[in-house]
Amino acid sequence: QSTWCKDLLTSIMTNTPHTWSQHTLQCFPPVLNDFFVQNSIPKENKQLLKKSVDEEYRNWAGMSNENDIISHFGAAGTPPLFLCLLFKMIVETDTISPVAYKTLERIGARALSAHLRKLCDYLVFEVSNSGVGAHVNKCVDTINDMIWKYNILTIDRLVLCLSLRTLEGNEAQVSFCIIQLLLLKTSEFRNRLQEFVNNNSPEHWKQNNWHERHLAFHQKFPEKFAPDESVSHPSTLPVYFGNVCLRFLPVLDITIHRYLEVPATMSKTLDVLLDHL
């Protein structure tokens, strides 16, 4: 193994420690496979993650002062579990406390990436360990509310994160199942896709009324780029190009590549997705 290659990989692992699932490692060149096998990091205990989320939810329920809540959950260095907490809040109460939006503002968009990764792991654990179909549907409906009703997440970032998580066996299968349900169970995303495909051409630069169609799409399906009741972003600039359908294209490409890595028994979900999207 070349020294420069090992040094580069070691630097990557030092700055961003991560693991790869076995079915992904099998697709790597031998030199990369050997390195990551020898330099694996411990996997997170999902049961401990659930316990931590439950504990944070109890902390939330036991606090009444708004400033204390924002300081506790929005402070730098706090475990990135706030999106998990919001998920649990919606599951149990079907609503979100107004102070939650202020806490999201305090956390900031960049830091929320770590919270999103924890949410994906927590969601997969919840669905994997649920023997009741009604609870699975409730979990998916809750995530859809976080996307389309409360504007806390975006469908493209969530599916990308789910696709890239390091999961094995049943958990990997559950992750792909969740992606399928998120995209197909509700009509929110499919309606947008249908509208966009019906009224646009892949060669948009040849359309002399492309901007009018772009505006019509956003008028029918307005997009928000911050949670409702956002503190510091009461209004956003107009969108001059792009929409959720276009932003999802590179995510779909990565998701398909991830499907190609998994055993054939898991990849059947891909056929369902491609048939319906």
C-alpha positions, 0 to 999 in steps of 0.5 A: 500500500502506497504511503501517500494513500495511507497518509491521505486516508488516515488524515480523512479518518482523523478529521471525519471518523466514519465506517462503511457497511460490509456490502459497500466495502465489497465494492471498494478496491482491495487497498481501500477495503483493507484500510477501512477494515483495519481502521474501523471505529466502534458503532453507536449503540442504538439502544443507548441513543433511544435512552438518551432521546427519552431522557432529553424529552423528559428534560424538555417536559420538565422545563418551563422557562423559555430562556432555560430551554433555548440555552440547554438544547441550543448550546454548542456541545449539547448532544445533537438530539434535538430533531429526535426530540421534535420527532418524539414530540410530534408522535406524542402530541401532534404539535410542536411547541413555539419555543422549539423554533427559537431553539432551532434558530439557536442551533443553526443550519450547519450544526443541524447536520449532526442532528439529522444524522442522529434522527436518521439512526433513531428513525431506523431504530424505531421502525426496526424495533416496531412490530406494529404496522400502525407505529411504522405509519405514524413514524413516517407520517411524523417525518412527512409532517416535519418536512411538509407541514413544519418545514424543519427538514427537506425531503432531499437532505433527509433521503440523502442522509438515510441513503448514506448512513452506515447500516447492515442487514435488517437496518439497511433494509429498513432504511430503504423501506423508509425512503420508499414510504417517504417518497410514495406514501403521501402525495406531497412529493409525487404531486410536485413531480407530476406537475413539474414533469407535465409542464417542463422539458429537460431542455429548459433552455429552449423554452421561451416561457421557462420563467413563467412556468417556474413562477407558476410552479412555485405559486402552486407549491410555494417553498419555505427555507426556514421552519414556520414561525422562524425567528430571524427569517420572517420572509425569504428571497424569491426563488429564481431557479430550481425547486424541490424536484430539481434538487432531488435529482442528484440525491436520487442518483446517489440513492440508486448507487447505494441500492446497487451496493446492497444484496439483491434481496434488498434492491427490490425497493428500487424497482418500486421507486423507479416505477412510481417516480 
